[in-house]
Amino acid sequence: MGKINQGILGGFSGKVGTVVGGSWKGITYMRAKAVSIANPKTEAQQSQRAKLTLVVRFLQACTDYLRVGYKNYAIKQSAFNAATSYTLSNAITGTYPTFGIDPSKVMLSRGALAVAPNVQTTLSGNVLKITWDDNSGLSSARNTDTALAIVVNPDNGEAVYRIAGATRDICEESLTIPTDWTGDTVEVYLGFISGDGKDVSNSVYAGSVVIP
């Protein structure tokens, strides 16, 4: 039961229905009574936790890359959280309890800067080369834009990447693959950042590569 402290127009302490009254440093306040959750392990909750665990594992190795790739989406949230939200909404496959991530729908950088056409990959030894066609001068593409190249290994939760690599007109970027990735399937992405560092492109999915 609530107790009125200063008459009918004053504050009160205690509970009245679903409202709790009180005072802190001389300031009266009211807040909604906390609602208890009868079953915190419903299938819907477990499903969401399973999805989140899957996405965090995929993205965790990309944290530094995402700080650049999602810099323009880090508004009232971290770049990692922005990337997590996008991936949860767009790249989850399957149904509970068997979820997966569609790597072709993952976007590791997002923005209005023009992407590059004809992105391809080749592997020679432990060096993975990413190539593209130069479209400098078309739309927002400039020859001073630099590559954001990344290779993600979902099997072991690791990634190798280069931030601000080769310029758009060079048309290729290379990344060295760790020798202990042998037999793993990796996912390759390419984005661009403008020369002044302000604008970022969407990432292009360059496909899966099996490391022999």
Secondary structure, 3 states (H helix, E strand, C coil): CCEECCCCCCCEEEEECCEEEEEECCEEEEEECCCCCCCCCCHHHHHHHHHHHHHHHHHHCCHHHHHHHCHHHCCCCCHHHHHHHHHHHHCEEEECCEEEECHHHCCCCCCEECCCCCCEEEEECCEEEEECCCCCCCCCCCCCCEEEEEEEECCCCEEEEECCCCEHHHCEEEEECCHHHCCCEEEEEEEEECCCCCCEECCEEEEEEECC
